[in-house]
Amino acid sequence: RRPNTPILLGDKAVEDNFHATYTSVLTEWFPTSRGYVIDHQKLGPGGKPEYIVVRHAGRVRNPLLIVELKRPSKYNDAGKQEVMNDLVEYIEGRFDLTKYNTIYGLGGIGLKWMVCKMVKNGRHDPEDVEKWTDDITSDASYAKFSRIAQLVYNIS
């Protein structure tokens, strides 16, 4: 490798290298034409996640999906727990900002991803919706994310 050659998506990449990939996935499934807005690194109660997918209706913006990303080198038990801890904090901080009872969390470590959900009422324990999966850009992940998107579309 030559000096100053950028590291794209390998193990030494930083999370910023994955923003374009995750932006593409989110805009594919949550387009503005369907009433969704994707906020990027917006500070709010509980901190500043990478993305927040909101359903925009009139002047009301209801958070539905919170996204947290980490670099590929964090793909280990401690890194997975860090992602989950961050998602819980971000989701709990935004329950008062949504009229819905459920908020989903998408965690990404490099291209590996998972989805959980939390409900506003009762205990705020995250529930696995999709366990850690390889390569969010794969055909298999496309099919899995289709199911996740349907769950988010059907939040009422």
C-alpha positions in Angstrom: 0.0 0.0 0.0 1.3 3.4 -0.9 1.5 6.1 1.8 -1.6 8.4 1.9 -3.7 5.8 0.0 -7.2 5.9 1.5 -8.5 3.0 3.4 -12.0 2.4 2.0 -14.0 -0.3 3.7 -11.4 -2.6 5.2 -10.8 -3.5 8.9 -8.8 -0.2 9.5 -11.5 2.0 8.0 -13.3 4.6 10.3 -17.0 4.8 10.6 -17.2 7.8 8.3 -16.2 5.6 5.4 -19.5 3.8 5.8 -21.8 6.8 5.8 -22.4 6.7 2.0 -23.3 3.0 2.1 -25.8 3.4 5.0 -27.2 6.6 3.5 -27.9 4.7 0.3 -29.6 1.9 2.1 -31.8 4.3 4.2 -32.8 6.5 1.2 -33.7 3.3 -0.8 -36.1 2.2 1.9 -37.2 5.5 3.4 -37.6 8.0 0.6 -39.0 11.5 1.0 -41.7 10.6 -1.5 -43.2 8.3 1.2 -43.0 11.0 3.9 -39.7 10.1 5.5 -36.8 12.4 6.3 -33.3 11.1 7.2 -31.6 13.4 9.7 -27.8 13.1 9.8 -25.9 13.4 13.1 -28.6 15.5 14.8 -27.9 16.3 18.4 -30.9 15.6 20.6 -32.0 14.1 23.9 -29.7 11.1 24.6 -26.9 12.1 22.2 -26.1 12.3 18.5 -26.6 9.1 16.5 -25.4 8.8 12.9 -28.9 8.9 11.4 -32.6 9.3 12.5 -35.3 8.2 10.1 -38.4 10.2 10.9 -41.9 10.2 9.5 -42.8 13.7 8.6 -46.5 14.7 8.8 -47.3 18.4 8.8 -45.0 20.0 11.3 -44.5 16.9 13.3 -41.4 14.7 12.9 -41.7 11.3 14.6 -38.5 9.3 15.0 -39.0 5.7 13.9 -35.4 4.3 13.3 -32.2 5.4 15.0 -28.9 4.4 13.4 -25.5 4.0 15.1 -22.3 3.1 13.3 -18.9 1.9 14.5 -15.6 1.1 12.7 -15.1 -2.5 11.6 -12.3 -3.1 14.1 -15.1 -2.9 16.8 -16.7 -6.0 15.6 -16.3 -8.0 18.8 -18.4 -8.5 21.9 -17.5 -5.2 23.5 -18.1 -3.3 20.3 -21.5 -5.0 19.8 -22.4 -4.1 23.4 -21.3 -0.5 22.8 -23.6 -0.2 19.8 -26.5 -1.6 21.8 -25.8 0.7 24.7 -25.7 3.7 22.4 -28.9 2.7 20.6 -30.7 2.3 24.0 -29.6 5.7 25.1 -30.6 7.4 21.8 -34.0 5.6 21.6 -34.9 6.4 25.2 -34.0 10.0 24.7 -36.4 10.3 21.7 -39.5 8.5 23.1 -40.9 11.9 24.1 -40.5 13.1 20.5 -42.7 10.5 18.8 -46.4 9.7 19.0 -45.6 6.1 18.3 -45.0 3.4 20.9 -42.1 1.7 19.1 -38.7 3.0 17.9 -36.3 0.7 16.0 -32.5 0.8 16.2 -30.1 -0.2 13.4 -26.6 -0.9 14.5 -23.7 -1.1 12.0 -20.2 -2.2 12.6 -18.6 -1.7 9.3 -20.9 -3.5 6.9 -22.2 -5.9 9.5 -25.5 -4.9 10.9 -28.3 -5.7 13.3 -31.8 -4.3 14.2 -33.5 -4.1 17.6 -36.7 -2.4 18.8 -37.8 -0.8 22.0 -41.3 0.1 23.1 -42.2 3.2 25.0 -44.6 1.6 27.5 -43.2 -0.8 30.2 -39.5 -1.8 30.5 -37.2 -0.2 28.0 -35.4 -3.5 27.1 -34.2 -3.8 23.5 -35.6 -6.7 21.6 -33.6 -8.3 18.8 -35.4 -8.0 15.4 -32.5 -9.1 13.2 -29.3 -10.5 14.8 -25.9 -9.5 13.5 -25.7 -10.1 9.8 -22.8 -9.9 7.3 -22.6 -7.2 4.6 -25.6 -4.8 4.5 -24.9 -4.5 0.7 -25.5 -8.2 -0.1 -28.6 -9.6 -1.8 -29.4 -11.6 1.3 -29.3 -8.4 3.4 -31.5 -6.6 0.9 -34.2 -9.3 1.5 -33.8 -9.1 5.3 -33.9 -5.3 5.3 -37.1 -5.4 3.2 -38.8 -7.1 6.1 -37.3 -4.5 8.5 -38.6 -1.6 6.4 -42.1 -3.2 6.3 -42.1 -3.2 10.2 -41.1 0.4 10.2 -43.7 1.3 7.6 -46.4 -0.3 9.7 -45.6 1.5 12.9 -48.9 3.2 13.9 
